[in-house]
């Protein structure tokens, strides 16, 4: 019997050692922070490497000290409440605890703790998972969703979310105002139901290519049917929302009313057509005037405000004894300096300064003849 009891005791001690060894291995190699502290004082008795890394201190500096001694700052009211729960129930499970570290960081641990006995001392075994990054991601996602929802509800453009079949399942107030339908009325429609018949084939062609993955998005201009029967022009951009594997889930369409722009474009096209017709008529008129000036027997030439030649007819070429390409764009006084100080120069200057028409006669030495001049101020200069 004694031998049997000894064997049984040896077996139990062996199992206990194996269990202790397994726990020690789990404790020290766990990727999550783990610690054993006195209760309720909170003095660290044992910490694993993950806890030391999380705290940013060597294990030797942690053991024997309380959190406050290590620069950890917690919410005192929360900690007092947690101590009461542990005392009453013996454990806590998945409690978020914010810890302000000595370096100024605030980290969040998801903590589970249980009372245990270690060397006849009441201790608290705690394991935590740092969820700081996860909470930040969730907060970012929540903020993004809130921003999207705020934009979705308040923006003045129309936004529709549709199943891949085109059936609408969410619309914003902007598209309701744009089309004159209530939200419930639109949710009963497919986008094809209010697309202009002449634009539907073009729209569906792009939509099928989008769903097939041939294009990431598309933007077109099309017409929507308003509830009261008239059509409005919109600039429509459509893209897909896909799952993690890239499979399309639904589409989002953003529509901006461009009816005013389209009306403006039509007016500008009409104005451009009228301008081109006016220019053509003006060119015809100029050609007629030019034909008349080229056919008269008088020498005719025109000057701008800087006394540069801008036109002369064939008879003027003969009279001035210069070809057009020799004098056009050139200054009268540079080309004919002998005219400076003559009655001709004085009369020309008077006409351009006083903006009066003059008729006078003068002898022209270069042609050895008397000439009659008729001078008229023009918008450009003189003729």
Protein Blocks (a to p, Z undefined) as FASTA:
>chain_A
ZZmmmmmmmmmmmmmmmmmmmmmmmmmmpcbdcdddddfklpafbdcfklmmmnopafkl
mgopafklnopacdfklmmmmmmmmmmnopaehiacddddfkopacddddddddddeehi
acdddddddfklmmmmmmmmmmmmmmmmmmmmmpmbdcddddfkopafbdcfklmmmnop
afklmmmpcfklmgcfklmmmmmmmmmmmmnopagbdcdddddddfkopacddddddddd
ddfkopafbdcdddddfklmmmmmmmmmmmmmmmmmmmmmmmmmmmmmmmmmmmpmbdcd
dddfkopafbdcfklmmmnopafklmgopafklmmmmlgopaklmmmmmmmmnopacddd
dddfklopacdddddddfklpZZ
